[in-house]
Every structure is written in C-alpha cells, then in structure tokens.
Amino acid sequence: MKTILLSALTVSLLAACSTTPRWDKRFGEAVRESTQAQALPPTVPEAALPALDGTSAEHAMQRYHDASKQPPPVTNVFNIGVGTDQ
C-alpha cells in the first residue's frame, strides 16, 4: 500500500515539473506588440509628422506653468458631508 501511495505521489510531483511550451513560446508577446505599436516606421518622411506651431506651443506651455502656480483648495476629508442639510 505504501508503494502504491508513494508511486502516485511521485508521479503527481513529477507532473508538476513538466514544461509549458505553449506559454513559453509566447512569453513577452504583449510587450513586443506594445513596443511595435508605439514605434514609428522608418519609412515615414519627416514632413508627415504632425507639427505644433510656435504660438500654440507657447500658449500650451504657459497654461502648463500656470496650472502649477495655484494649488487646488484643500478640503478637510474628515468633515465631508457632516452637519450639512443635504
């Protein structure tokens, strides 16, 4: 009885050591696809790339800098909704 139990245990433990060829051959595929989707093909001419004119870029940078000058108002999270008529 011990021999049969030991044999069954050994076989089940060795089955856990098997390889995973279907998973291993696709390992990293999502990262490669994401990288390729973000890469620009080398055949695209420079003129085809969208450009931003100087005035628009200056206004965008000014809005970016102005947004960080005034921090958002601080609210006390412990008193939200306490003692209001709503």
C-alpha positions as a Python dict, from the first residue, in 0.01 Angstrom:
ca = {
    (1, 'M'): (0, 0, 0),
    (2, 'K'): (286, 237, 82),
    (3, 'T'): (447, 161, -253),
    (4, 'I'): (133, 248, -446),
    (5, 'L'): (83, 569, -248),
    (6, 'L'): (448, 667, -291),
    (7, 'S'): (431, 592, -665),
    (8, 'A'): (117, 804, -707),
    (9, 'L'): (274, 1089, -511),
    (10, 'T'): (595, 1069, -714),
    (11, 'V'): (408, 1070, -1045),
    (12, 'S'): (197, 1369, -942),
    (13, 'L'): (502, 1563, -822),
    (14, 'L'): (692, 1489, -1142),
    (15, 'A'): (394, 1602, -1348),
    (16, 'A'): (426, 1942, -1182),
    (17, 'C'): (782, 1966, -1316),
    (18, 'S'): (676, 1945, -1681),
    (19, 'T'): (744, 2233, -1917),
    (20, 'T'): (489, 2473, -2059),
    (21, 'P'): (586, 2505, -2427),
    (22, 'R'): (265, 2680, -2533),
    (23, 'W'): (311, 2952, -2273),
    (24, 'D'): (688, 2982, -2301),
    (25, 'K'): (691, 3043, -2675),
    (26, 'R'): (451, 3339, -2632),
    (27, 'F'): (629, 3486, -2328),
    (28, 'G'): (678, 3860, -2371),
    (29, 'E'): (450, 3885, -2673),
    (30, 'A'): (235, 4162, -2521),
    (31, 'V'): (541, 4376, -2450),
    (32, 'R'): (674, 4328, -2803),
    (33, 'E'): (336, 4419, -2955),
    (34, 'S'): (307, 4732, -2739),
    (35, 'T'): (658, 4840, -2834),
    (36, 'Q'): (591, 4790, -3203),
    (37, 'A'): (263, 4982, -3180),
    (38, 'Q'): (445, 5282, -3033),
    (39, 'A'): (741, 5276, -3270),
    (40, 'L'): (738, 5493, -3579),
    (41, 'P'): (812, 5305, -3901),
    (42, 'P'): (1145, 5411, -4055),
    (43, 'T'): (982, 5480, -4394),
    (44, 'V'): (770, 5772, -4269),
    (45, 'P'): (908, 6102, -4401),
    (46, 'E'): (964, 6390, -4161),
    (47, 'A'): (704, 6603, -4339),
    (48, 'A'): (430, 6353, -4248),
    (49, 'L'): (484, 6403, -3876),
    (50, 'P'): (239, 6646, -3714),
    (51, 'A'): (399, 6969, -3602),
    (52, 'L'): (297, 7233, -3349),
    (53, 'D'): (342, 7596, -3443),
    (54, 'G'): (528, 7826, -3206),
    (55, 'T'): (228, 8028, -3086),
    (56, 'S'): (27, 7721, -2990),
    (57, 'A'): (328, 7567, -2818),
    (58, 'E'): (391, 7887, -2622),
    (59, 'H'): (28, 7904, -2504),
    (60, 'A'): (31, 7537, -2409),
    (61, 'M'): (347, 7580, -2203),
    (62, 'Q'): (207, 7892, -2036),
    (63, 'R'): (-111, 7705, -1935),
    (64, 'Y'): (106, 7420, -1806),
    (65, 'H'): (313, 7654, -1589),
    (66, 'D'): (9, 7849, -1467),
    (67, 'A'): (-167, 7531, -1359),
    (68, 'S'): (105, 7456, -1106),
    (69, 'K'): (117, 7808, -957),
    (70, 'Q'): (-212, 7792, -772),
    (71, 'P'): (-266, 7465, -585),
    (72, 'P'): (-617, 7326, -560),
    (73, 'P'): (-810, 7421, -245),
    (74, 'V'): (-756, 7188, 48),
    (75, 'T'): (-1066, 7018, 183),
    (76, 'N'): (-1089, 6852, 518),
    (77, 'V'): (-1174, 6494, 430),
    (78, 'F'): (-1287, 6412, 782),
    (79, 'N'): (-1575, 6662, 771),
    (80, 'I'): (-1715, 6597, 425),
    (81, 'G'): (-2091, 6562, 447),
    (82, 'V'): (-2104, 6600, 824),
    (83, 'G'): (-2354, 6853, 953),
    (84, 'T'): (-2488, 6963, 616),
    (85, 'D'): (-2854, 6991, 526),
    (86, 'Q'): (-2818, 6779, 215),
}
